[in-house]
Amino acid sequence: MRLQILSESLPNFEYHKSLNPRLWKKDVLIIKVRKKLEDIADFYIKSLGIDKSKVQDVLIVGSNANYNWTPSSDIDLHIILDIKNKAEYDSLNIKKLLDAKKSLLNSEYNITIDNIPVEVYFQFKNEPFSNDSGKYSVKFGKWENKPIYKPIIYDESSIKKGAEKIKRGIATLIAEESSTVAQYRKMKEKIKALRASGMHENREFALNNLIFKYLRNTKIIDIFHVAYGKKISKELSLSS
């Protein structure tokens, strides 16, 4: 599989003066949208056998809770868990198990709101969010952190440079038959770290987070995940 060189302009980087009108009426979540998101959260909570008393909140975050939404933006629905003994959960890798089960459900079902894909995440209550991004409580029907209209200023050349480095690494993995699952796993962690570093900096528009968004919006991450899945399937299969 051959990956094309990045285009000259940054794709799907938009900033609007209002929130996505398919979800919001001014800054209030449309009632039928809120109800359906509650249903989606309840489905995931029940499907994964989570005690509902441990659910502190259900939040919309990301681009669709901010002014930088685009036609390709998902609805990021975060289910916030209030776990008293987080150290025990960490030692048992409960979060990783939840994420794995959640990923299976996300891939099994194509859930949308007005044709906008819904991505569900589980998060412990003390895990960081970007301070400059919107957070809306679906559970309580109010803003936990209201977004501020502030057009994005970014260094286009730095975004392209960072994205191109990751893209070439992915292209090399896919092109070389000798690439191993361990190498793919290392690349997956590198991509994940881009997103995480933006969160740790508490900035939705931190450079690494913008690089991640670029890779996602140009479908490079999708291409990687498909190739990664094929590599695992091949390595775990036995041909006659």
Secondary structure as GFF3:
##gff-version 3
##sequence-region A 1 240
A	DSSP	beta_strand	24	25	.	.	.	ID=ss1
A	DSSP	beta_strand	28	29	.	.	.	ID=ss2
A	DSSP	alpha_helix	31	47	.	.	.	ID=ss3
A	DSSP	three_ten_helix	52	54	.	.	.	ID=ss4
A	DSSP	beta_strand	55	61	.	.	.	ID=ss5
A	DSSP	three_ten_helix	63	65	.	.	.	ID=ss6
A	DSSP	beta_strand	75	81	.	.	.	ID=ss7
A	DSSP	alpha_helix	86	91	.	.	.	ID=ss8
A	DSSP	alpha_helix	94	108	.	.	.	ID=ss9
A	DSSP	beta_strand	112	113	.	.	.	ID=ss10
A	DSSP	beta_strand	116	124	.	.	.	ID=ss11
A	DSSP	beta_strand	135	137	.	.	.	ID=ss12
A	DSSP	beta_strand	142	145	.	.	.	ID=ss13
A	DSSP	alpha_helix	156	175	.	.	.	ID=ss14
A	DSSP	alpha_helix	181	200	.	.	.	ID=ss15
A	DSSP	alpha_helix	207	217	.	.	.	ID=ss16
A	DSSP	alpha_helix	220	236	.	.	.	ID=ss17
###
